Amino acid sequence: MTKNEKKVAEQFYKALPDGSVTAVHPPRETSPHGIHQKPLFELEEQASRYPTGALWEEFASEFQIEVQKSLRRFDRQSDSFVDYLEGLGTGPYMLADDRRIYGDDIERVGNRHRGRRVIEPEEAGTNSPAGGVTAELAIAVQRASDMIQKMIINGNVSGSRGSNNVYLGILEKISRATPKEADAETRKKLNDNLKEIARRTEEYSKYGLMPRLREESFLEVLGRTPDSRLDVAEDVLQPFVEAQVARLDALSPVARLLANLTREIDRFFESSGKRVRYRTSAGIKVLSEENDFLSPENLSSGERQILLLLLNTVLARQNTRLFLIDEPELSLNVKWQRQLMGALLALTEGTPVQFIVATHSIEVITGHRDSLARVAPEKLDN
């Protein structure tokens, strides 16, 4: 791996007999058969000691297990590429072709495997014929909903802290201020501020982030307040206005994320009449054209796949800088394949997330020619 034409990491990998891959380093002992080959040739030498096929098969099976264990012990060393990624401050996520997501910091129920916890399809509470994809989608919906809920809680805490500072600052200002008569400009400023807060809270209320401000009552009272009393109205309203702005600003990142997420999902679902909705009380839900809630089992294979991709992208934007996706085009029609990369990039806009995508689809890479890289075996000198 290079950066600015300078090598920053180099690592070789070897396939193990069980199909997994492990990092390897230069051999610690020389062997005419090459790295890790000595045990296999020792196995052949044992063959003459077992005259019957049954005895030989029993021995070979036991020996193969021991060989695999020794290979794992020998190769369980530091991985230069993983060390480099950890130095960036976060580990990569990978969405495999079985649509399970892997990452060193992902905790999930089920059996632990190679340092990660992986869920089995039947553990997700569904017996759908779609199997793992449906199960993984149910998990992704829950995890994305939980992540967004945490963002909302953090935003509310931050907004409350900001509103406290606002009130303290206003109190200090009032304690030192000299009474004065307000003018028409003050009235206009208060009206404009209330209208802007009403507009923003209306947008946020769609997701249940905060209630919509009904500005009509405020504007009606201000309209019949004489100029001579506007200074008092300003002293009363200004803390409220600034506290609302502080809370809106704190929740702005999650509001933008929800707007982007629902927009991108709805672009894929528009032909079927389905749409997605988020509410703090219910999380992420897919609705039919008749406004009925749809579970993952009620979606088509393509709808499950695209929803799984987009929700895991939302998860990745909060937790990693590198998201690897294997065959993102699975079950997607040609139109959706063309839209896919644009949607992924829209959901990670303003974040340091980068994608590495392995694909066989010309449609997926359409419009992204500058980002292509040819992957081929490297010829190494003996």
N, C-alpha and C positions, 0 to 999 in steps of 0.2 A: 504494500500500500504506500502510495507517495502523496506528498503535499508540496506544492510549489517545486516540483521536480526533485524533491528530496525524499528519500525513503524514510518513512516513520514507523513502519511495522512490516515484518515478514514472518510468515508462519506456514508450515506445511501440515497437511492432514493425511490420515491414513484410514481406509475403510477396514473395520473389524469384521470378524466372521458373522457376528449377529446383525450386520447391516448398519450399525451406527458408525459414527466418524469421531475420531479423536485427534487431538494435536500431537504431532511427533517432532522429535528433535534429532540431531545427528546421533547415530548409535553409540552406546557407551562401550560396546564390545564388538570386535570385528568378527565376521563370519563369512565364509566363502559363499554362503547362500543368501547373504543380504540381511537387512534388518528384520528381526522377528522370525526368521525362517528356521533357525536351529531347532526349536521344539517340534516343528512339523516333520523334520527329517528324523528326529529321534523316535517319533511315532512310527515311522515306516520300519525302523530297525526292530521294533517290538513285535511286528507282525508275525515273524517266524515262531514266536513263543506260543501262539494261539492257533492250534490245529483246526479247530472247528469255527464255522462261520458265526455261530451264535455267540461264542466266547469273544471272538474278535470284535463283533459289533458292540457288545457290552463294554469292552475295554475302550474302543474308539470313542463311544459316546461319552464315557467318563473323562477320557483324556482331552476331548475337545472342550469340555467345560473348564478344565484346568488351564488349557491354553488360553481361552478367552479371558479368564481371571488374570493370568500372568500378563497378557497384553494390556489389560486395563491398568494393572499396577504399574507397568513399565511406562505407559504413555500418559498417566495421570499427572502431567506436569503443567506448568503455567502456559497459557496460550497468549502469545504476543499480541495477536489481534484483539482478543478480549481485554487484555491489559490496557491496550491503547484506548478502546472504547470506554472502559471504566474511568480512564483518566479524563475523559470529556465530561464526566460528572453523571452519566446515566448509562444504563445498559440498553441494547437494542431490543425491539419487539419483533417477533416474526409471526405472520399469519400463514400457516402451512396450507397445503392443498387439501388437507382433511378439515380445514377451517377451524382448527384449534389455534389459539394464540399462545405463544410462548414468550416468556420474559423472566429474568431472574428475580424480579420483585413482584411477580403475579402470584398471589396466594389463592388457591382454589381447592374445593373439596375433592376427595377421591384419593387415588393411589399416587404416591410420590415417585417420581422418576427422574433420575439424574439431576437432583437438586430442585426440581420443580414439582408442583402439585397439579395433576392432570385429572380432569373429570371424565368419567365414562358416560356415554349417551343415556343409559338407563337411569343414571343418578340425577338427571336434570328434570325428572318428573314428567317425561313424555315417552310414549310408545309409538310415536309417529313413524310411518314408513320412511320418512326422510332421514331418520336416524340422527347421526351426529350433527348435521348442519342445523336441524331444528333445535336440538339441545344446546348447541353453541350459541345460536341466536338468542335463545331465552336467557342465557348467561350474559351475553353482551348487552341486552336491553337492561338487565338489572344492574350491571356494573356501570354502564353509562349513566343510568338514572342516579345511582349512588354518588358518582363523581360530580354530577351537576348539582346534586343536593348539597354536597360539601362546599362547592363554589358559592352557592347561594348563602349558606350559613356564614362562610368567611366574609362574603360581601356585606351581609347585614351587620356583622360584628364590626367590620371596618367602617361602615356607614354610621353606625351608632357612635363609635369613637369620634368620628369626624363631626357629628352633630353636637356632641358634648363640647368640643373645642369651639364650634361656631357660637353656641350660647354663651360660653365663657368670654369669647372675644367681643360679642355684642354687649354683654354686661359691662365690660371694661370701657367700651366706647360710650355707652350711655352715661356711665359714672363721670366721664370727663367732658362730655359734650355740652355745648352752650345751646339753650333752646333757640330754635329758629322756625320761621314759617316755611313750609314746603311749597313748591311751585307745581305747575302743570307737568313739568318734566318728571317729577317724582311720581305723579299719578300714572303717567304713561309707562315708566319703568316697572312699577309694581304690577300693572296690568299685563305687560309683556312677560314678566317673570312667571306670573301665575299661569298664563296660557302655555308657556313653554314647558312648565312642570306638568301641566295637564296632558300635553301631547306626549311627553316621555312616559308618564305613568300609564297612559292608555296602551302604549306599546308593551310595557313591562307586564301589565295586567293580563295580557293574552297568555302568559306562561305562569301566572299566579305568583310573580315575584313580589308585587306590591299592589295595593288597591289603586284604582284610577282616581285622580284628584278631580272632583266636580268643581270646576272653577267658577261656575255661573253664580253661585251664592256669594263667593268672595267678590266677584266683579260687581255684583248688584250693590253690595254694602259699600264698596269703594266709590261707586258711581254717585251715591248720595252723601258721601263724606265731604264736607266743605274744605276748601283749600287751607283754611286756618287750622284744621285738625289733622291734615295729612301727615304732619310730622309724628303725631302719636300713632297713626295707622302704620306708618313706616317702621317705627320702633317695635311695634307688635308683630308685623308681618315679616320683617327682614330675617329674624332668627328662624322662623318657620320655613321661609323660602330657602335659605342657605342650608338648613338641615336636610330638606328634601333633596336639594342638589347634591349634597354630600352622599346621601344614600343612593341616589340614582347613579352617580359616578362610580361608587364602589361596586354596584351590581352591573355596570356597563359591560364588562368582559363576558359574563355569563349570558346577558341579554343578546349580545352580538353572536355568541356561539349558538344559542338556541335559534336565532333568526336564520343563520347560515345553515344549520343542520336541518331545520324543517323545510327551508326553501329547496335545498339540494335533494332531500328525499322526495319531496312532493314533485320535483321535476321528473323523477323516474316513475313515480306512481300516477302521474296525471292522466295517462291514457286509460287507466282502469277505474278512475274515480276515487281511488283510495288516497288517504292523506295521513300525515303523522301529526300528533299533538303532544305537547308536554305540559303537565301541570304539577306543581310542587306536591300536591296531595296524591297523585296517581303515577307520576313518572312518565316515561315514554310509552305512548300507545298508538297503535295503527287503527284508523277508523275506515269503515267501508263508506260507500257512496250514500248509504242510508244512516250513517253516523253510528253504526254498531261497532263495538270494539272487536278487533280481530287478533287472535293469538297466532304465534308463529306457524302452527299447523294449518291455519286457514290461508296462508300466503302461498303463492307459486314458488317454484324453486328459484327462479330468477329474483323475485322480490326478497326471498330469504337471503340470498347471496349478497345483493346490493345493500340491504339493511345491515347485514353483518359486517361488511367492509366499511361502511360509513361510521357505524357506531364504534368499531375498534379503532378507527382513525381518530375519533374524538378522544378515546381513551389514550391513544399514543401521544397526542398533542400536549397532554398534561404530564406525561411521565417519561418520554424518551426523545432523543434527537434523531434516531434512526429507526425506520419502520420498514421491515422487509416483508414483501407479499409474494407468495408463490401462486402463479396462474390466477390473477384476479379476474380473468374473463370467464371463469367457470359458470355455466348456466346463464350467462348474460347474452341477450340478443345483440345484434350488430349495432343498433342505435345506442344502447346502453354502454357497450364497450367504448364507443367514441366519446361518450360523455364522462366516462369514469375518471380519468386522470384530472380533468378540470374540476370535478367535484372533490376529489381528494385534496387537491391544492387549495381549493376555496376553504375547506374545513381546517386547514393548517396555516392559513394566511396570517402573517404576523408572528409566527412561531419559528424556532430553529429546526423543525422537523424536516428530515430529508427521507425520500423514498428510494428503495432499491426494489425493483419489480422484475420478476422473471416471467416472461410471457411468450406465448406462441402466436399471439393475435396481432395482426397488422393494424386492426382497428384501434386497439388500445394505444399504440404508439403514434397513431396519426396526429400530427400537429406537435409532436415532441421529438422531432428528429435530432435536435441539438443535444438532447439528453441521453441518446443511445450509446451503449458501449457493447462491443463485440466480446463475448466470453469464449475463450478457446484454451485448450491445454497448453501449458508452457513447456517447451523442450528444455530439460535440465541436463547439464553436463554430468557424466558419470564421475 
